[in-house]
Amino acid sequence: MEKVWLAVKVVILALVVILVVQNIEMVQVQLLGWTIAMPMALLVVVIYLLGMISGRGLMGLIRRVKGEESHRR
């Protein structure tokens, strides 16, 4: 089973390297009047991380609300 996980990790790493190599061109991102220039690959990583953080926060909030409902019953 360890070899399977190692293979999965190698494939993911290869995909990340391909993503970075193929998307090194600079893009401009505008947010609230600010303009930031960054490589496309970095933008994808930042958006992914923000999605992970916000998703985890949302799931924590849902669990907390469900936990309060179960204590009320």
C-alpha positions as CSV (number, residue, x, y, z in Angstrom):
1,M,0.0,0.0,0.0
2,E,3.0,2.3,0.7
3,K,4.0,2.0,-3.0
4,V,0.5,3.1,-4.1
5,W,0.7,6.2,-2.0
6,L,4.2,7.0,-3.2
7,A,3.0,6.7,-6.8
8,V,0.0,9.0,-6.1
9,K,2.4,11.5,-4.5
10,V,4.8,11.4,-7.4
11,V,1.9,11.9,-9.9
12,I,0.6,14.9,-8.0
13,L,4.1,16.4,-7.7
14,A,4.5,15.9,-11.5
15,L,1.2,17.6,-12.2
16,V,2.2,20.5,-10.0
17,V,5.5,20.9,-11.7
18,I,3.8,20.8,-15.1
19,L,1.3,23.4,-13.9
20,V,4.1,25.7,-12.8
21,V,6.2,25.2,-16.0
22,Q,3.3,25.8,-18.3
23,N,1.9,28.8,-16.5
24,I,4.8,31.1,-15.7
25,E,3.4,34.1,-17.7
26,M,2.4,37.1,-15.6
27,V,-1.2,38.0,-15.1
28,Q,-2.8,41.1,-13.5
29,V,-5.3,40.6,-10.7
30,Q,-7.5,43.5,-9.6
31,L,-9.2,43.6,-6.2
32,L,-10.7,46.6,-4.6
33,G,-8.7,49.1,-6.6
34,W,-5.4,47.3,-6.2
35,T,-3.6,45.7,-9.1
36,I,-1.2,42.9,-8.5
37,A,0.9,41.2,-11.1
38,M,1.9,37.5,-10.4
39,P,2.5,34.3,-12.3
40,M,-0.6,32.4,-13.2
41,A,0.6,29.3,-11.3
42,L,1.0,31.3,-8.1
43,L,-2.5,32.7,-8.6
44,V,-3.9,29.2,-8.9
45,V,-2.1,28.1,-5.7
46,V,-3.3,31.2,-3.8
47,I,-6.9,30.6,-4.9
48,Y,-6.6,26.9,-3.9
49,L,-5.3,27.8,-0.5
50,L,-8.0,30.4,0.1
51,G,-10.6,27.8,-0.9
52,M,-9.1,25.3,1.6
53,I,-9.2,27.9,4.4
54,S,-12.7,29.1,3.7
55,G,-14.0,25.6,3.3
56,R,-12.5,24.5,6.6
57,G,-14.0,27.5,8.3
58,L,-17.4,26.9,6.8
59,M,-17.3,23.2,7.9
60,G,-16.3,24.2,11.4
61,L,-19.2,26.7,11.6
62,I,-21.6,24.0,10.3
63,R,-20.4,21.5,12.9
64,R,-20.7,24.1,15.7
65,V,-24.3,25.0,14.7
66,K,-25.2,21.3,14.5
67,G,-23.6,20.7,17.9
68,E,-25.6,23.6,19.5
69,E,-28.8,22.1,18.0
70,S,-28.2,18.7,19.5
71,H,-27.6,20.2,23.0
72,R,-30.9,22.1,22.8
73,R,-33.0,18.9,22.2
